[in-house]
Every structure is written in structure tokens, then in C-alpha cells.
């Protein structure tokens, strides 16, 4: 993403999907390299079965 606004907007959407049960948090680590924001947590997510069903309902294709 170019710029903080776009990056943080996507981050907000991911947090909302996780809080709604569509994504599951698998792993966390501190961002020591500055991939996202140095010193902040990085999360790895996986789409849940519920997320796949809801995505399918919304006509989203997933692999």
C-alpha cells in the first residue's frame, strides 16, 4: 500500500473480519524489521469456514 491511510484502512478491515469470526489469528510476532510498523505486532490470519461461507454468499471466490 502506498501511504499510511490505505495501509491502516486495510488493517482496520482485517481486524473487523477477525472480530466477526471470518478470520482466525494464527500467529503473532513483533515487527522488528519494519514490515508494517516497527515495534508493532504482526499477525498471521487464516479464513475460517464461516468466512468462506459468508464470502461465498457475497459472491467472492477464494482458492
Backbone as CSV, one residue per row, in Angstrom:
resi,resn,N_x,N_y,N_z,CA_x,CA_y,CA_z,C_x,C_y,C_z
1,UNK,0.844,-1.175,0.000,0.000,0.000,0.000,0.888,1.236,0.000
2,UNK,0.430,2.217,-0.713,1.138,3.494,-0.731,0.521,4.404,0.322
3,UNK,1.272,4.757,1.320,0.802,5.681,2.336,0.161,4.995,3.527
4,UNK,0.138,5.745,4.616,-0.383,5.223,5.877,-1.893,5.028,5.850
5,UNK,-2.627,5.915,5.180,-4.084,5.833,5.194,-4.576,4.528,4.574
6,UNK,-4.101,4.197,3.405,-4.514,2.958,2.742,-4.123,1.736,3.536
7,UNK,-2.913,1.733,4.035,-2.426,0.604,4.826,-3.263,0.428,6.088
8,UNK,-3.535,1.523,6.783,-4.299,1.433,8.024,-5.771,1.118,7.763
9,UNK,-6.301,1.503,6.613,-7.680,1.148,6.252,-7.813,-0.354,6.075
10,UNK,-6.847,-0.968,5.402,-6.848,-2.424,5.224,-6.686,-3.112,6.575
11,UNK,-5.821,-2.579,7.413,-5.624,-3.141,8.751,-6.934,-3.124,9.538
12,UNK,-7.677,-2.027,9.463,-8.964,-1.927,10.152,-9.934,-2.981,9.625
13,UNK,-9.994,-3.151,8.317,-10.895,-4.151,7.726,-10.548,-5.562,8.190
14,UNK,-9.278,-5.871,8.262,-8.851,-7.201,8.715,-9.248,-7.428,10.171
15,UNK,-9.081,-6.413,11.004,-9.480,-6.526,12.406,-10.987,-6.759,12.510
16,UNK,-11.772,-6.071,11.700,-13.228,-6.256,11.705,-13.611,-7.670,11.268
17,UNK,-12.963,-8.198,10.242,-13.244,-9.560,9.788,-12.887,-10.586,10.865
18,UNK,-11.776,-10.350,11.551,-11.372,-11.264,12.626,-12.351,-11.189,13.793
19,UNK,-12.797,-10.000,14.134,-13.734,-9.879,15.258,-15.096,-10.473,14.918
20,UNK,-15.425,-10.532,13.631,-16.681,-11.141,13.199,-16.594,-12.637,13.001
21,UNK,-15.427,-13.214,13.242,-15.263,-14.663,13.140,-14.959,-15.164,11.741
22,UNK,-14.693,-14.253,10.817,-14.401,-14.679,9.447,-12.932,-14.989,9.230
23,UNK,-12.079,-14.451,10.072,-10.650,-14.742,10.045,-10.237,-15.225,11.429
24,UNK,-9.230,-16.086,11.461,-8.689,-16.588,12.731,-7.225,-16.196,12.805
25,UNK,-6.833,-15.663,13.945,-5.459,-15.254,14.196,-4.622,-16.489,14.505
26,UNK,-3.627,-16.765,13.670,-2.797,-17.953,13.846,-1.504,-17.687,14.602
27,UNK,-0.922,-16.541,14.347,0.429,-16.303,14.862,0.657,-14.802,14.988
28,UNK,1.430,-14.409,15.988,1.802,-13.009,16.165,3.295,-12.922,16.435
29,UNK,3.864,-11.800,16.019,5.259,-11.524,16.360,5.487,-10.019,16.276
30,UNK,6.498,-9.546,16.958,6.840,-8.130,16.936,7.526,-7.813,15.612
31,UNK,7.125,-6.716,15.006,7.698,-6.275,13.734,9.034,-5.578,13.991
32,UNK,10.084,-6.359,13.983,11.420,-5.812,14.240,12.070,-5.254,12.978
33,UNK,11.606,-5.705,11.788,12.196,-5.259,10.527,11.494,-4.032,9.936
34,UNK,10.349,-3.658,10.470,9.606,-2.533,9.912,8.771,-2.913,8.707
35,UNK,8.306,-4.163,8.628,7.467,-4.624,7.518,6.162,-3.833,7.484
36,UNK,5.537,-3.666,8.645,4.298,-2.892,8.758,4.594,-1.605,9.504
37,UNK,4.838,-1.728,10.794,5.257,-0.608,11.637,6.226,-1.172,12.666
38,UNK,7.433,-0.694,12.635,8.459,-1.209,13.531,8.017,-1.108,14.985
39,UNK,8.146,-2.240,15.705,7.779,-2.304,17.110,6.335,-2.712,17.363
40,UNK,5.521,-2.766,16.313,4.127,-3.180,16.454,4.008,-4.680,16.196
41,UNK,2.846,-5.244,16.539,2.626,-6.669,16.315,2.221,-6.950,14.876
42,UNK,2.774,-8.026,14.326,2.321,-8.572,13.047,1.483,-9.804,13.350
43,UNK,0.387,-9.952,12.619,-0.493,-11.099,12.809,-0.584,-11.888,11.520
44,UNK,-0.720,-13.199,11.646,-0.973,-14.068,10.504,-2.374,-14.635,10.691
45,UNK,-3.216,-14.476,9.661,-4.610,-14.907,9.733,-4.886,-16.011,8.722
46,UNK,-5.950,-16.761,8.998,-6.470,-17.743,8.054,-7.984,-17.529,7.998
47,UNK,-8.556,-17.728,6.828,-10.002,-17.591,6.694,-10.682,-18.809,7.326
48,UNK,-11.744,-18.564,8.078,-12.466,-19.643,8.751,-13.528,-20.230,7.818
49,UNK,-14.096,-21.344,8.216,-15.194,-21.919,7.429,-16.350,-20.929,7.338
50,UNK,-16.640,-20.252,8.438,-17.691,-19.233,8.433,-17.356,-18.122,7.441
51,UNK,-16.100,-17.708,7.409,-15.667,-16.679,6.467,-15.808,-17.126,5.021
52,UNK,-15.527,-18.402,4.760,-15.686,-18.942,3.405,-17.150,-18.938,2.983
53,UNK,-18.033,-19.315,3.896,-19.468,-19.327,3.588,-19.963,-17.910,3.345
54,UNK,-19.599,-16.988,4.226,-20.045,-15.591,4.067,-19.464,-14.977,2.808
55,UNK,-18.205,-15.296,2.505,-17.603,-14.803,1.271,-18.305,-15.355,0.047
56,UNK,-18.656,-16.623,0.101,-19.383,-17.253,-0.992,-20.765,-16.624,-1.155
57,UNK,-21.415,-16.311,-0.037,-22.711,-15.642,-0.078,-22.622,-14.272,-0.749
58,UNK,-21.474,-13.634,-0.594,-21.266,-12.302,-1.172,-20.638,-12.390,-2.562
59,UNK,-20.633,-13.582,-3.130,-20.097,-13.810,-4.491,-18.607,-13.573,-4.603
60,UNK,-17.867,-13.864,-3.535,-16.413,-13.749,-3.563,-15.841,-15.133,-3.797
61,UNK,-14.917,-15.242,-4.696,-14.253,-16.519,-4.950,-12.966,-16.577,-4.155
62,UNK,-12.669,-17.721,-3.610,-11.441,-17.926,-2.867,-10.831,-19.247,-3.325
63,UNK,-9.558,-19.354,-3.098,-8.844,-20.564,-3.510,-8.615,-21.433,-2.308
